[in-house]
Amino acid sequence: MSLFIVNILDGLVTGLLLFMLCSGLTLIFSMMGVLNFAHASFYMLGAYFGYQISTYVGFWPGLILAPIIVGFIGAAVERYGLRRVHKFGHVPELIFTFGLALLIEEVVQYFWGKSQMAFEAPGVLKFAAFSIAGNAFPAYKVFMIFIAMGVFLVLLYILTKTRIGMIIQAALSYPETVQNLGHNVPMIFMGVFGVGTAMAAIAGVIAGPVLGTFPGMAVLLGSIVFVTIVIGGLGSLWGALVASLLIGWLQTFAAAYNLRMADLLVAIGLTEPVDVAQSMLSDLWTLTLPQVGPILPYLLMIIVLVIRPNGLLGKRET
Amino acid sequence: MLNVQNLHAWYGKSHILQGVDFHVGEGEIVSLLGRNGVGRSTTCKAIIGEIEPQGMIDFQGENMVGRKPYEIAQAGIGYVPENRDIFPGLTTRQNLLLGLKPGQKDDGSSRWSLEDMFDMFSNLRERADVDASVLSGGEKQMLTMCRTLMGDPKIIMIDEPTEGLAPKIVHQVGELLEQIASRGVSILLVEQKLAIAMKVSSRVYVMGHGQIVFEGTPQELEENPEIRREWLEV
């Protein structure tokens, strides 16, 4: 039971972290109709900027400054890059963001090299917040949960309670009509892109010390981010939240419970071969849950797409 | 007030508008008639800047060609699209309030207030706080027209407001058009149905093949069966 609670909390941390990337990406997708392949790269930039700033003035200023800088870079990318490419159609846009992802990775390697940075959690958070049956839960993870929840609540408030949020929601469905009513939609797009990338950067700064700050971190998370927003339903903020948490828990539990395929096969009535290693199906009999853990999100995506092609909470055609 | 001269527009390589000329005076209701595909909706889209035209669109002495749609809307040109485009997930009230332009408030300083809309259409008041995507076709049409009016346009272009509506609702649309004109707002009405256009308009234009092929009063169009046969009747 105590292990279960620890896993729930660990999955929550992973899920909420994922959500901070997915929420921005899914909003950007709804507005522009194009997937931003470089989204996870902004997460990586956040981690590196956060690290660099922390070496001069400490972790906390980095947590504030890095997302602001990345947000401005994101807004500039939309204004001077994507907006110009937009008129040539979706394929050039996709290629543009794909190229940008490669470019950011190269730039990061050029300045910081290929090895992992010594980006560490701030000293004040280096203690065990509490422990459950001997499993210490670090205060830094509690802090991550609060930051992510805070970001979600602020975002939800802006989107549902403010006028700018209403304009964004309307522009998700009919950007041209919103513009025809006199609203500066191009600027709103730029703002959403900037805020979305800044949120990815916040995720980068807080994840950097735990998951590692290295040039592969964007690729590592990039594909799972796409899987998540497809599962949640493209353009749906709630869908992104549900799917992020689902995948967070799925991955955490799969890694924690060493269930064996053999037990499952025996349970459904098959008999285990005496010499498993010599058996024709030895790979199947020796399979364990932690081994298949990494592919479970993709499996979930396929199942969701078969049952609900628009994703769990999505409304528009994907 | 609105003076369009030699307007050309393209969709990809196809030349849709081939030199359209017309004008709408202060407080006037003018109809743009014609069959499907002759370029009536494209004319509206070119004026609001949704597609980039060539030519001259003089609105109160300023050329609108090359401006962005939100700038054109802010200058005072309102546009009610044919497909209504009710924002899903937002309530009727929120849809209406989105019609307010940046910096504009619903405080009685413009011709129209939220209360006016609810007074004119009690259905909208009753369903003010429900998701607007569940409204009926007629209610959605009223909502889109009211939404554009909330922005206090000086001229409003309305694309096929009566399409797919029951006769009783068509009558309501007609009343709203007269109400709009009575408050000094000019109307460019794009229609396929002759009846309503002939009833409310002071002048009508007939479009064919991307050009204006007839200009006159409803009376003159009534007396010109050849034009109607060639360009309007199906």
Interface residues (C-beta under 8 A of the other chain):
Chain A: R163 M166 I167 Q169 A170 S173 Y174 E176 T177 V178 Q179 N180 L181 G182 H183 N184 V185 P186 K315
Chain B: I48 E50 K68 P69 Y70 A73 Q74 Y79 P81 D85 F87 P88 G89 L90 Q94 N95 L97 L98 G99 K101 P102 R147 T148 G151
